[in-house]
Amino acid sequence: MSTESIPVGERLLGARRHTLGWPLAVAAMAALVTGAVVWATAVGQTRLPGYPEPTTLAEVGFRIEPAGERATVATISEAEAIARADAAAGGLGDPRKPLSAQLVLLTDEHYGTFDAKGTFHPTIDRQLVWLVRFSGTPQPCYGLCGPGDPVATELNVVVDAVSGDVLLMTSFR
């Protein structure tokens, strides 16, 4: 049989017959997720059922340790760290609202690289930082919060205690 007599799709797939199994499975999964989102929104849930809201930075992949003796290496003051964090946050950190700044060693356990042996090396690994937390900051709501104004949440800004660079910002509640 010449290749001209085999339909193009069968030529590419080795003469397999196609079924609608996988498209139907994808459509069913999309319907289930959409149904969960609609249900959760209707009953006022802010998270999908079964996924608890994180309450600490450790729950979202950050390890925080006391600065200890490394605190003497910091060249950025607490006040300067707060000012840089506030500037990076676009003024969302209202100084009249509760805030805190801690000098800590931070490891971000989500981002990094793997070596040839498969060992993970975090990009931020026990780095001396100021962890500045602004409470009640308005953040855009993505996901199941529903339409409307931004929600008040805790904004965490990480400032390098030596260079003063803002390394990251995260908000999780």
N, C-alpha and C positions, 0 to 999 in steps of 0.2 A: 504494500500500500504506500503510495507516495504521500509526502507531507502536505501536498496541495489539497488532498481530499479530507484531511483531518481539520476540524474547526480550530480556529486560532486558540481559544481557551484550552482546548484539550491538548494542543501541541505544547503549550507552555507548562501545563500541569501533568504531563505524562499520561494523557488519555483517562484521567480520573473523572468520575461523574460528580457534579456539584450538587450539594444539598443545601437547604436553607437552615441547617442546624445552627451554625455559628452566628448568622445574622439574627436569628430568633433569640438566641441566648443573650446577645448584646442588647437587643431591644428589651428583653425581660429584665435584665440587670438595671438598665436605665429607668425602667418603670418602677422597680423596687426602690431605687435611690430617690427618685422624684417623689414617690409616695411617702417615704420617710421624711423628706424635707417638708412636704406639705403638711403632714400630720404634726410634725414637731412645731412648725410655725403656728398651726391652728391652736395648739394647746399651750403656746407660750414658752416652749422649750428654747434654750439658746444653744444647745448642743444636741448632736444626734444621740438617741438612746444608746446606753452602753459605753459612752465616752465621757468620763467625768471631767469636770473643769479642773485644770491644774491650779494648784494653790501656792507652789513654790517654784523658784527658778530651777531647782534640781529636777523637778518633774518635766521640764521642757528641755533638758539636756545640758544644763550648766552645773559645774562643780565649783563651789565656793569654799575657800579655806581662809583662815586668819592670815593676815600679812606677816605677823611675827617679826623677826629681825629684818626682813626685807623692807619693812616700812621706812627705814632710814634712807633708802635709795630714792624715794619719791621726791620729785622736784616741783610737782604741781600741788598747790594747797587745796584744801577742801573747798574754800570759797571759789577759787579759780576753776576747779572741776565742776562745781555747780553752775557757774556762769557759762562754761563751754557746753555743758549738757543742755542748758536752757536754750542757748543759741542754736545748737544742733537740732533741738526739738521744735524749732520755729516759734518759740515763745509759748508753747503749750504748757510748760511747767510753771504754773502760777506759784510764786513764792509765798503767797498767803495760804496756800493749801499745804497739808502735811508733806514733808519731804525728808529724805534721809540720804546721807552720803557715807559710804563705808569704804575704807581702804582694805582691799582683799586680794587674794590670789585667785584668778579666775581661769577655768578651763572650759572651753566650748566643746562639748563631746559630740557635736553634730557635724562640724566642718573641719576638714583636714585632708590628709593624703594617706595612702597606703603604700608601704614599701614593697619590695619584691617578695618578702616573706609573708605579706598579708597583715603586717602590724599597722594599726592606725596611729597616725601622728596628728594630733589636733593643731589647727592653725593658731589658736590661742591656747597656750599650754602653761598653766601656773604663772600667768602674767600678772604683774603688779598693776592693779587698776583701781580707780574710784568707781564704785557702783552707786550711781545716783538714781534714786527712786522718787518719782513725782506721783502723788496720789490724786485721783479725781481728774485726770487729764482727758479731754474729749478726743476720742479716737474714732476714725471711720469704722462702721460696722460692716464686716463682710461675713456672709454665711447666713445663719438662721436668726439673726437678731431682728430682722424685719425692717421695713422702711422707717424713715424718720431721721432725727438728729443723731449725731455721734453719741456713743455711749461713754460714760465716765469710767476710767480704768486706771490701772497702775502702769506708768511708763518707766522702763528701766533703761538708763543710758550708761554705757560703759566707756570711761575715759582713761586712756593710758596715763598712769601716774608719773611717768618719766617724760614722755614727749608731749602730753596734753592732747594727743589726737583722739577723736571720738572713734572708737572701734566698732561699736554696734549699738543699736537700739532695739528693744523688744518689749512687747506688751502682750500679756497672756490672760488677763482677767479683767 
